[in-house]
């Protein structure tokens, strides 16, 4: 899931007295209704199911609707280009999982089937540690393999896989074709990119306004998030290596022009001296120019009384020139090869994650098979619900463990009760098809809270089951969800080889390495600013990923949260170190040497970082402090 937006302190006061694990379960994201995603959701699963019913291919329509639902969960704000990767890559992996699950379910017994599903869980878990897209792919691999092994569909596996791809592909086509409401300025193909770049300039202005106040740290983190989002929006998959249209090249140039502005703003925030409103006026005009696709006009220049202010003024002049020329620019995006992916997937974090996913998925498949073959509560045809539910419960990127379990249980009970009421009064199948379309429209809104998302998905899945010809199954859905909750809770607290909190330490170690590379480059006195901005972007991005992992771990039950105690303090020191490095870079550009304040602050932070590293058990070396540029 995407990071939760910052809210005023007053919004958290009712939850402040609650334990962190319970407060997280009650907290929901906020923001405007994503009407474009709502429209796509309404046009996805429901119409696909309707067409399949009309042509007599209901079973394949159910598979396509499930794929559209899973793609809808991944349909987040952003550019069209990133949507291709975010929606398309998991769908391809899911189709492969459906093929494997269908073949294994048709040709092997219960024991071998459980072993295969457990192996897939190990693979998908390690893969999920790489990043959000890989995590989405891992989720769809496991869910689709369980569906393929257990769903009673007469069609062969290849037909099911094609139906799965068609369902996800239809939603992706809607995402690529339909314009975003209110974003029709210029070439609507790049409305997501344009909004992302404009938000960067807004975030720079917000940070300048907060300089010298207690809000500066939060605004700097918001600037990092805006830069990450814009970088991802512009760096999505493309057929050609470089931007091929003038609109896209202009957006690239506007993003590149924001990097020196962000650097100067960070240095000013580090100095902690309040600025006049004139300092933020220029970035705000640049944001308006990006959003409305117009020229900047004259920009108010800040005073040039300090190195960071001179850097800000120079960056504004450079941005005005870049906006007029629009010749493109380097995105300074992270480029990780196969070696990095393998190290992440099979490293300490990936191994711990993979083992827990494998145990949860395998154990739930074994229990489901035992219940199915023993006919303990009837020989129901949807035993695959139990392992598919466990997949979502074991995913840490959906929230802390207890929060996921509580929300899943509450959402399933609510959704099952709502569906029981709908099923009693709606005509079949047309009423159920309309209910599927309604749920598809609600998914983009429901993703703000896991319980709400679960309730909507429960109603949608139960509707698909009845359209497929099975009886009303609300009671079975509740029972199997509660079983999955129990299994995942037990597995989540089992001891594992190695030290707990491996994913948190892996992210924190990556952030330390990125900060080391950035600091070394700055203190070596290199004049390659493009390389410096790329290293700076990587340092802040790695730090943000570590912060997210630490925050999730801190909201676990005390028995689990204690394994990552102190990592938030190390991240805070690392954050101050990267900020100080940025301030040093700006000062060196202006004067060629560091002040005593810069040198002393770097030395203090490196000492704190070394002590914190030993305290939390990190093995990554702390950066040294070479001083060829010291005065």
C-alpha positions as CSV (number, residue, x, y, z in Angstrom):
1,X,0.0,0.0,0.0
2,X,1.0,3.5,-0.5
3,X,2.2,5.5,2.5
4,X,-0.5,7.1,4.6
5,X,-0.8,10.9,4.2
6,X,0.3,13.1,7.1
7,X,-2.6,14.4,9.1
8,X,-2.8,17.1,11.8
9,X,-2.1,16.0,15.3
10,X,-5.7,16.7,16.3
11,X,-6.9,13.9,14.0
12,X,-4.9,11.3,16.1
13,X,-5.9,12.4,19.6
14,X,-8.8,9.9,19.9
15,X,-6.3,7.1,19.1
16,X,-3.4,8.4,21.1
17,X,-4.3,6.4,24.2
18,X,-4.7,3.1,22.3
19,X,-1.8,0.6,21.8
20,X,-0.1,1.1,18.5
21,X,-1.3,-2.2,17.0
22,X,-4.9,-1.3,17.8
23,X,-4.7,2.4,16.7
24,X,-3.3,1.3,13.3
25,X,-6.3,-1.0,12.8
26,X,-8.7,1.9,13.4
27,X,-6.8,4.5,11.3
28,X,-7.9,5.2,7.7
29,X,-6.4,7.2,4.9
30,X,-8.0,10.4,3.7
31,X,-8.2,12.3,0.5
32,X,-10.5,13.2,-2.4
33,X,-12.6,10.5,-4.1
34,X,-10.6,9.1,-7.1
35,X,-13.5,9.4,-9.6
36,X,-11.4,8.3,-12.5
37,X,-10.5,5.0,-10.8
38,X,-14.1,4.6,-9.6
39,X,-15.3,4.9,-13.3
40,X,-12.7,2.3,-14.4
41,X,-13.8,0.0,-11.6
42,X,-17.5,0.3,-12.6
43,X,-16.6,-0.5,-16.3
44,X,-14.3,-3.5,-15.5
45,X,-15.5,-6.6,-13.6
46,X,-19.2,-6.0,-14.0
47,X,-19.3,-5.6,-17.8
48,X,-16.9,-8.4,-18.3
49,X,-19.1,-10.7,-16.3
50,X,-22.2,-9.5,-18.2
51,X,-20.7,-10.3,-21.6
52,X,-19.6,-13.8,-20.5
53,X,-23.1,-14.6,-19.2
54,X,-24.7,-13.4,-22.4
55,X,-22.3,-15.6,-24.6
56,X,-22.6,-18.6,-22.3
57,X,-19.1,-18.5,-20.9
58,X,-19.9,-17.7,-17.3
59,X,-17.0,-19.6,-15.8
60,X,-14.4,-17.7,-17.9
61,X,-16.2,-14.5,-17.1
62,X,-15.8,-15.2,-13.4
63,X,-12.0,-15.7,-13.9
64,X,-11.8,-12.4,-15.9
65,X,-13.7,-10.5,-13.2
66,X,-11.4,-11.8,-10.5
67,X,-8.4,-10.6,-12.5
68,X,-10.1,-7.2,-13.0
69,X,-10.7,-7.0,-9.2
70,X,-7.1,-7.8,-8.4
71,X,-5.9,-5.2,-10.9
72,X,-8.4,-2.7,-9.4
73,X,-6.7,-3.1,-6.0
74,X,-3.4,-2.1,-7.7
75,X,-5.0,0.8,-9.6
76,X,-3.5,3.7,-7.8
77,X,-2.9,7.4,-8.7
78,X,0.0,7.9,-11.1
79,X,0.9,8.1,-14.7
80,X,-0.3,5.9,-17.5
81,X,3.2,4.6,-18.1
82,X,3.7,3.4,-14.5
83,X,0.2,1.8,-14.6
84,X,1.5,-0.5,-17.4
85,X,4.0,-1.9,-14.9
86,X,1.9,-1.7,-11.8
87,X,-1.1,-3.5,-13.4
88,X,0.4,-5.5,-16.2
89,X,3.4,-7.2,-14.5
90,X,1.4,-8.7,-11.7
91,X,-1.3,-9.9,-14.2
92,X,1.3,-11.7,-16.2
93,X,2.7,-13.4,-13.1
94,X,-0.9,-14.2,-12.0
95,X,-1.7,-15.8,-15.3
96,X,1.4,-18.0,-14.9
97,X,0.3,-19.0,-11.4
98,X,-3.2,-19.9,-12.8
99,X,-1.6,-22.2,-15.3
100,X,0.6,-23.9,-12.7
101,X,-2.3,-24.2,-10.2
102,X,-4.6,-25.7,-12.9
103,X,-2.1,-28.3,-14.0
104,X,-1.1,-29.3,-10.5
105,X,-4.7,-29.4,-9.3
106,X,-5.7,-31.7,-12.2
107,X,-2.7,-34.1,-12.0
108,X,-1.5,-34.5,-8.4
109,X,-2.9,-35.5,-5.0
110,X,-3.5,-33.4,-2.0
111,X,0.0,-33.9,-0.4
112,X,1.9,-33.0,-3.6
113,X,-0.5,-30.1,-4.3
114,X,0.3,-28.7,-0.8
115,X,4.0,-29.1,-1.4
116,X,3.8,-27.3,-4.7
117,X,1.8,-24.4,-3.2
118,X,4.2,-24.1,-0.3
119,X,7.1,-23.9,-2.8
120,X,5.3,-21.2,-4.7
121,X,4.8,-19.3,-1.4
122,X,8.5,-19.4,-0.7
123,X,9.3,-18.0,-4.2
124,X,6.5,-15.3,-4.0
125,X,7.5,-14.2,-0.5
126,X,11.1,-13.7,-1.4
127,X,10.1,-11.9,-4.6
128,X,7.7,-9.6,-2.7
129,X,10.6,-8.2,-0.7
130,X,12.0,-6.5,-3.8
131,X,9.4,-3.8,-4.1
132,X,5.7,-2.9,-4.5
133,X,5.3,-4.2,-8.1
134,X,7.0,-7.5,-7.2
135,X,4.9,-7.7,-4.1
136,X,1.7,-7.3,-6.3
137,X,3.1,-10.0,-8.6
138,X,3.7,-12.3,-5.7
139,X,0.2,-11.8,-4.4
140,X,-1.4,-12.6,-7.7
141,X,0.9,-15.6,-8.3
142,X,-0.4,-17.2,-5.1
143,X,-4.0,-16.2,-5.3
144,X,-4.2,-17.3,-9.0
145,X,-2.4,-20.6,-8.3
146,X,-4.9,-21.4,-5.5
147,X,-7.9,-20.5,-7.8
148,X,-6.4,-22.6,-10.6
149,X,-6.0,-25.6,-8.3
150,X,-9.4,-25.4,-6.7
151,X,-12.0,-23.5,-8.7
152,X,-14.3,-26.0,-10.6
153,X,-14.0,-24.6,-14.2
154,X,-14.4,-27.0,-17.1
155,X,-12.2,-25.0,-19.5
156,X,-8.5,-25.9,-19.9
157,X,-5.7,-24.0,-18.1
158,X,-4.7,-22.0,-21.1
159,X,-8.2,-20.7,-21.6
160,X,-8.4,-19.7,-17.9
161,X,-5.0,-17.9,-18.2
162,X,-6.2,-16.0,-21.3
163,X,-9.4,-15.0,-19.5
164,X,-7.3,-13.8,-16.5
165,X,-5.1,-11.7,-18.8
166,X,-8.2,-10.4,-20.6
167,X,-9.7,-9.2,-17.3
168,X,-6.6,-7.4,-16.1
169,X,-5.9,-6.2,-19.6
170,X,-9.4,-4.6,-20.0
171,X,-8.8,-2.5,-16.8
172,X,-5.4,-1.5,-18.0
173,X,-6.8,-0.5,-21.4
174,X,-9.4,1.7,-19.6
175,X,-6.5,3.2,-17.6
176,X,-4.6,4.1,-20.8
177,X,-7.6,5.4,-22.8
178,X,-9.8,7.3,-20.4
179,X,-8.6,10.8,-19.5
180,X,-8.4,11.9,-15.9
181,X,-11.2,14.3,-15.0
182,X,-9.9,17.9,-14.5
183,X,-6.6,17.1,-16.1
184,X,-7.2,17.9,-19.8
185,X,-4.6,20.6,-20.1
186,X,-2.3,19.9,-23.1
187,X,-1.7,16.3,-24.0
188,X,-4.0,14.3,-21.6
189,X,-1.7,11.2,-22.1
190,X,0.7,12.8,-19.6
191,X,-1.8,14.2,-17.1
192,X,-0.5,11.9,-14.3
193,X,3.1,13.0,-15.0
194,X,2.2,16.7,-15.1
195,X,0.4,16.5,-11.7
196,X,3.3,14.6,-10.2
197,X,5.9,17.2,-11.3
198,X,3.7,20.1,-10.2
199,X,3.5,18.5,-6.7
200,X,7.3,18.5,-6.5
201,X,7.4,22.3,-6.9
202,X,4.5,22.7,-4.4
203,X,6.5,20.5,-1.9
204,X,9.6,22.7,-2.4
205,X,7.5,25.8,-1.7
206,X,6.0,24.1,1.4
207,X,9.4,23.2,2.7
208,X,10.6,26.8,2.2
209,X,7.6,28.1,4.1
210,X,8.3,25.7,7.0
211,X,12.0,26.5,7.3
212,X,12.9,27.5,10.8
213,X,9.7,25.9,12.2
214,X,8.9,22.5,13.8
215,X,7.2,21.4,10.6
216,X,10.4,21.5,8.5
217,X,11.2,17.8,9.0
218,X,7.7,16.6,7.9
219,X,7.8,18.9,4.9
220,X,11.2,17.6,3.9
221,X,9.8,14.0,4.1
222,X,6.8,15.2,1.9
223,X,9.3,16.6,-0.6
224,X,11.0,13.2,-0.8
225,X,7.7,11.5,-1.4
226,X,6.8,13.9,-4.1
227,X,10.2,13.4,-5.8
228,X,9.9,9.7,-5.6
229,X,6.4,9.8,-7.1
230,X,7.4,12.1,-9.9
231,X,10.5,10.1,-10.7
232,X,8.5,6.8,-10.9
233,X,5.7,8.5,-13.0
234,X,8.2,9.7,-15.6
235,X,10.5,6.6,-15.6
236,X,7.9,4.0,-16.4
237,X,8.3,1.4,-19.2
238,X,8.6,2.8,-22.7
239,X,9.0,1.4,-26.2
240,X,11.8,3.9,-27.0
241,X,14.7,4.7,-24.8
242,X,14.1,8.5,-24.7
243,X,11.0,10.7,-24.5
244,X,9.5,10.8,-28.0
245,X,7.1,13.8,-27.8
246,X,7.7,17.5,-27.0
247,X,5.2,17.3,-24.1
248,X,7.0,14.5,-22.5
249,X,10.5,16.1,-23.0
250,X,9.2,19.3,-21.5
251,X,8.0,17.4,-18.4
252,X,11.4,15.7,-18.1
253,X,13.1,19.1,-18.2
254,X,10.7,20.5,-15.6
255,X,11.4,17.5,-13.3
256,X,15.2,17.9,-13.7
257,X,14.9,21.6,-13.0
258,X,13.3,20.8,-9.6
259,X,16.3,18.8,-8.3
260,X,18.6,21.8,-7.6
261,X,15.6,23.6,-6.1
262,X,14.9,20.7,-3.8
263,X,18.6,20.6,-2.8
264,X,18.7,24.3,-2.0
265,X,15.5,24.1,0.0
266,X,16.8,21.2,2.0
267,X,20.0,23.1,2.8
268,X,17.9,26.1,3.9
269,X,15.8,23.9,6.1
270,X,19.0,22.4,7.7
271,X,20.2,26.0,8.5
272,X,16.8,26.5,10.3
273,X,16.6,30.2,9.7
274,X,13.1,31.5,8.8
275,X,12.7,32.9,5.3
276,X,10.4,35.5,3.8
277,X,7.4,34.6,1.8
278,X,9.2,35.7,-1.3
279,X,11.4,32.6,-1.2
280,X,8.5,30.2,-1.9
281,X,6.7,32.4,-4.4
282,X,9.0,31.3,-7.3
283,X,8.4,27.5,-6.8
284,X,4.7,28.1,-6.5
285,X,4.6,29.9,-9.8
286,X,6.6,27.0,-11.3
287,X,4.0,24.6,-10.0
288,X,1.2,26.5,-11.6
289,X,3.1,26.7,-14.9
290,X,3.5,22.9,-14.9
291,X,-0.1,22.2,-13.9
292,X,-1.6,24.6,-16.5
293,X,1.1,23.9,-19.2
294,X,2.0,27.6,-19.5
295,X,5.1,29.8,-19.3
296,X,6.4,30.8,-16.0
297,X,6.6,34.6,-16.5
298,X,8.9,36.6,-14.3
299,X,9.9,34.8,-11.0
300,X,10.5,36.7,-7.8
301,X,14.1,36.2,-6.7
302,X,15.0,35.6,-3.1
303,X,17.8,37.5,-1.3
304,X,21.3,36.2,-2.1
305,X,22.7,36.7,1.4
306,X,23.7,33.1,2.1
307,X,25.1,30.2,0.1
308,X,21.8,28.3,0.2
309,X,19.8,31.3,-0.8
310,X,22.2,32.0,-3.7
311,X,21.8,28.3,-4.7
312,X,18.0,28.8,-4.6
313,X,18.1,31.9,-6.8
314,X,20.4,30.1,-9.3
315,X,18.1,27.1,-9.3
316,X,15.1,29.4,-10.1
317,X,17.0,31.0,-13.0
318,X,17.9,27.6,-14.3
319,X,14.3,26.4,-13.9
320,X,12.9,29.4,-15.8
321,X,15.3,28.7,-18.7
322,X,14.5,25.0,-18.7
323,X,10.8,25.7,-18.8
324,X,11.3,27.9,-21.8
325,X,13.6,25.5,-23.6
326,X,11.9,22.3,-22.7
327,X,14.7,20.1,-24.0
328,X,14.4,17.1,-21.7
329,X,16.5,16.1,-18.7
330,X,18.0,13.2,-16.8
331,X,15.5,11.5,-14.4
332,X,18.3,10.2,-12.2
333,X,16.2,7.1,-11.7
334,X,17.5,4.1,-9.8
335,X,18.7,1.3,-12.0
336,X,19.0,-2.1,-10.3
337,X,20.2,-5.1,-12.2
338,X,19.6,-8.8,-11.7
339,X,22.3,-9.0,-9.0
340,X,20.5,-6.5,-6.8
341,X,17.1,-8.2,-7.3
342,X,18.6,-11.6,-6.3
343,X,20.4,-10.1,-3.3
344,X,17.2,-8.5,-2.1
345,X,15.0,-11.5,-2.7
346,X,17.3,-14.1,-1.2
347,X,18.8,-11.8,1.5
348,X,17.9,-11.8,5.2
349,X,14.7,-9.8,4.6
350,X,13.6,-11.9,1.6
351,X,14.3,-15.2,3.4
352,X,12.3,-14.3,6.5
353,X,9.4,-12.9,4.4
354,X,9.5,-16.0,2.1
355,X,9.5,-18.5,4.9
356,X,6.5,-16.9,6.6
357,X,4.5,-16.6,3.3
358,X,5.4,-20.3,2.5
359,X,4.4,-21.6,5.9
360,X,1.1,-19.6,6.0
361,X,0.1,-20.4,2.4
362,X,1.2,-24.1,2.7
363,X,-0.5,-24.6,6.1
364,X,-3.7,-23.0,4.9
365,X,-3.7,-25.2,1.8
366,X,-3.1,-28.3,3.9
367,X,-5.9,-27.5,6.3
368,X,-8.2,-26.6,3.4
369,X,-7.4,-30.0,1.7
370,X,-8.0,-31.9,4.9
371,X,-11.4,-30.2,5.4
372,X,-12.3,-30.8,1.8
373,X,-11.5,-34.5,1.7
374,X,-12.9,-35.2,5.1
375,X,-16.1,-33.4,4.3
376,X,-16.1,-32.0,7.8
377,X,-18.7,-29.4,6.9
378,X,-19.7,-30.5,3.5
379,X,-17.8,-31.1,0.3
380,X,-17.8,-27.5,-0.7
381,X,-16.1,-26.5,-4.0
382,X,-14.3,-23.4,-2.8
383,X,-11.6,-24.8,-0.6
384,X,-9.2,-22.5,-2.3
385,X,-10.7,-19.6,-0.4
386,X,-8.6,-20.5,2.7
387,X,-5.1,-20.3,1.1
388,X,-6.1,-17.3,-1.0
389,X,-7.2,-15.4,2.1
390,X,-4.0,-16.3,3.9
391,X,-2.1,-14.6,1.1
392,X,-3.5,-11.2,1.9
393,X,-3.2,-11.7,5.6
394,X,0.5,-12.5,5.5
395,X,1.5,-9.5,3.4
396,X,3.2,-6.9,5.6
397,X,2.9,-4.2,3.0
398,X,-0.8,-4.2,3.8
399,X,-0.2,-3.2,7.5
400,X,1.0,-4.8,10.7
401,X,0.0,-8.4,11.4
402,X,-2.6,-7.9,14.1
403,X,-4.1,-5.0,12.2
404,X,-4.5,-7.1,9.1
405,X,-6.1,-9.9,11.0
406,X,-8.6,-7.7,12.8
407,X,-9.5,-5.8,9.7
408,X,-9.8,-8.9,7.6
409,X,-12.1,-10.6,10.1
410,X,-14.3,-7.6,10.6
411,X,-14.5,-6.8,6.9
412,X,-15.4,-10.4,6.0
413,X,-18.1,-10.7,8.6
414,X,-19.6,-7.3,7.4
415,X,-19.3,-8.2,3.8
416,X,-20.8,-11.6,4.2
417,X,-23.8,-10.2,6.1
418,X,-24.3,-7.5,3.5
419,X,-24.2,-10.1,0.7
420,X,-26.7,-12.4,2.5
421,X,-29.1,-9.5,2.5
422,X,-28.5,-8.6,-1.1
423,X,-28.8,-12.3,-2.2
424,X,-32.2,-12.6,-0.6
425,X,-33.7,-9.7,-2.7
426,X,-31.7,-9.4,-5.9
427,X,-32.8,-11.1,-9.1
428,X,-30.3,-13.6,-10.6
429,X,-28.1,-13.2,-12.5
430,X,-28.7,-9.6,-13.5
431,X,-28.9,-8.3,-9.9
432,X,-25.7,-10.0,-9.0
433,X,-23.9,-8.7,-12.1
434,X,-25.0,-5.2,-11.1
435,X,-23.7,-5.8,-7.6
436,X,-20.3,-6.9,-9.1
437,X,-20.1,-3.6,-11.1
438,X,-21.0,-1.6,-7.9
439,X,-18.2,-3.3,-5.9
440,X,-15.7,-2.7,-8.7
441,X,-16.5,1.0,-8.5
442,X,-16.1,1.0,-4.7
443,X,-12.7,-0.8,-4.6
444,X,-10.6,2.4,-5.3
445,X,-12.3,4.1,-2.4
446,X,-12.2,1.1,-0.1
447,X,-8.5,0.7,-0.4
448,X,-8.2,3.5,2.3
449,X,-8.9,1.0,5.0
450,X,-8.2,-2.8,4.9
451,X,-11.5,-3.7,6.6
452,X,-13.5,-1.7,4.1
453,X,-11.6,-3.2,1.2
454,X,-12.2,-6.7,2.6
455,X,-15.9,-6.0,2.9
456,X,-16.2,-4.9,-0.7
457,X,-14.1,-7.7,-2.0
458,X,-16.1,-10.2,0.0
459,X,-19.4,-9.0,-1.5
460,X,-17.8,-9.1,-5.0
461,X,-16.4,-12.6,-4.6
462,X,-19.6,-14.1,-3.1
463,X,-21.5,-12.5,-6.0
464,X,-19.2,-14.2,-8.5
465,X,-19.6,-17.5,-6.8
466,X,-23.4,-17.4,-7.1
467,X,-23.3,-16.2,-10.7
468,X,-21.0,-19.2,-11.4
469,X,-23.8,-21.5,-10.2
470,X,-22.9,-22.2,-6.6
471,X,-25.3,-21.7,-3.6
472,X,-25.1,-18.7,-1.2
473,X,-21.8,-19.2,0.8
474,X,-21.6,-16.3,3.3
475,X,-21.2,-18.7,6.3
476,X,-18.4,-20.6,4.7
477,X,-16.6,-17.4,3.8
478,X,-16.7,-16.3,7.4
479,X,-15.5,-19.7,8.7
480,X,-12.6,-20.0,6.3
481,X,-11.5,-16.4,6.9
482,X,-11.4,-16.9,10.6
483,X,-9.3,-20.1,10.1
484,X,-6.9,-18.2,7.8
485,X,-6.6,-15.5,10.5
486,X,-5.7,-18.1,13.1
487,X,-3.1,-19.8,10.9
488,X,-1.4,-16.5,10.0
489,X,-1.3,-15.3,13.6
490,X,0.3,-18.6,14.7
491,X,2.9,-18.5,11.8
492,X,3.6,-14.8,12.4
493,X,4.7,-15.5,16.0
494,X,6.7,-18.7,15.3
495,X,10.5,-18.5,15.7
496,X,12.5,-18.5,12.4
497,X,16.1,-19.1,11.5
498,X,18.1,-15.9,11.9
499,X,17.1,-12.7,13.7
500,X,13.6,-11.3,13.6
501,X,13.1,-8.0,11.8
502,X,15.2,-9.0,8.9
503,X,13.3,-6.9,6.4
504,X,13.6,-3.8,8.5
505,X,17.3,-4.3,9.0
506,X,17.8,-5.0,5.3
507,X,16.0,-1.7,4.3
508,X,18.0,0.2,7.0
509,X,21.3,-1.3,5.8
510,X,20.5,-0.3,2.2
511,X,19.8,3.3,3.4
512,X,23.2,3.3,5.2
513,X,25.0,2.2,2.1
514,X,23.2,4.9,0.0
515,X,24.0,7.6,2.5
516,X,27.7,6.5,2.5
517,X,27.9,6.7,-1.3
518,X,26.3,10.2,-1.3
519,X,28.5,11.5,1.5
520,X,31.7,10.1,-0.1
521,X,30.8,11.7,-3.4
522,X,30.1,15.1,-1.8
523,X,33.3,15.2,0.4
524,X,35.5,14.0,-2.5
525,X,34.7,17.4,-4.1
526,X,33.4,16.0,-7.4
527,X,31.9,18.5,-9.8
528,X,29.6,15.9,-11.4
529,X,26.3,17.3,-10.2
530,X,24.2,14.8,-12.1
531,X,25.8,12.0,-10.3
532,X,25.4,13.8,-7.0
533,X,21.6,14.3,-7.6
534,X,21.3,10.6,-8.5
535,X,23.0,9.6,-5.3
536,X,21.0,12.1,-3.3
537,X,17.7,10.7,-4.8
538,X,18.8,7.2,-4.0
539,X,19.8,8.1,-0.4
540,X,16.5,9.8,0.3
541,X,14.4,7.0,-1.4
542,X,16.2,4.2,0.5
543,X,15.7,6.2,3.7
544,X,12.0,6.6,3.0
545,X,11.6,2.8,2.3
546,X,13.4,2.1,5.6
547,X,11.1,4.5,7.5
548,X,8.0,2.8,6.1
549,X,9.3,-0.7,7.1
550,X,10.2,0.6,10.6
551,X,6.8,2.3,11.1
552,X,4.9,-1.0,10.2
553,X,7.1,-3.0,12.5
554,X,6.5,-0.5,15.4
555,X,2.8,-1.1,15.1
556,X,3.0,-4.9,15.7
557,X,2.2,-6.6,19.0
558,X,4.9,-5.9,21.6
559,X,6.2,-9.5,21.2
560,X,7.1,-8.7,17.6
561,X,7.8,-5.0,17.8
562,X,10.6,-5.4,20.4
563,X,12.8,-7.1,17.7
564,X,13.1,-3.8,15.8
565,X,13.4,-1.4,18.8
566,X,15.9,1.4,18.2
567,X,15.8,1.2,14.4
568,X,13.6,4.4,14.3
569,X,16.4,6.2,16.2
570,X,19.0,5.0,13.7
571,X,16.8,6.1,10.8
572,X,16.4,9.6,12.4
573,X,20.2,10.0,12.7
574,X,20.6,8.8,9.1
575,X,18.0,11.3,8.0
576,X,19.9,14.1,9.7
577,X,23.1,12.9,8.1
578,X,21.7,13.0,4.6
579,X,20.2,16.4,5.2
580,X,23.6,17.6,6.5
581,X,25.3,16.1,3.5
582,X,23.0,18.1,1.2
583,X,23.8,21.3,3.1
584,X,27.5,20.5,2.7
585,X,27.1,20.0,-1.0
586,X,25.4,23.4,-1.4
587,X,28.0,25.2,0.7
588,X,30.9,23.6,-1.2
589,X,29.4,24.7,-4.5
590,X,29.4,28.3,-3.2
591,X,32.6,28.6,-1.2
592,X,34.7,25.5,-2.0
593,X,35.2,24.6,1.7
594,X,33.1,23.6,4.8
595,X,32.6,25.6,7.9
596,X,33.4,24.3,11.4
597,X,29.7,23.9,12.0
598,X,29.4,21.5,9.0
599,X,32.4,19.4,10.0
600,X,31.4,19.2,13.7
601,X,27.8,18.2,12.7
602,X,29.0,15.5,10.4
603,X,31.4,14.0,13.0
604,X,28.6,14.0,15.6
605,X,26.2,12.3,13.4
606,X,28.6,9.6,12.2
607,X,29.4,8.9,15.9
608,X,25.7,8.6,16.7
609,X,25.2,6.4,13.7
610,X,28.0,4.0,14.7
611,X,26.6,3.7,18.2
612,X,23.0,3.1,16.9
613,X,24.3,0.5,14.4
614,X,25.9,-1.5,17.1
615,X,22.7,-1.2,19.3
616,X,20.3,-2.6,16.7
617,X,22.8,-5.2,15.3
618,X,23.5,-3.8,11.8
619,X,26.5,-5.2,10.1
620,X,26.8,-2.5,7.4
621,X,29.9,-0.3,8.0
622,X,29.3,3.3,8.9
623,X,30.8,5.9,6.5
624,X,34.2,7.4,7.3
625,X,34.8,11.2,7.3
626,X,37.5,12.1,4.8
627,X,38.2,15.9,4.9
628,X,40.0,17.0,1.8
629,X,37.6,20.0,1.6
630,X,37.9,21.1,5.2
631,X,38.9,24.7,5.8
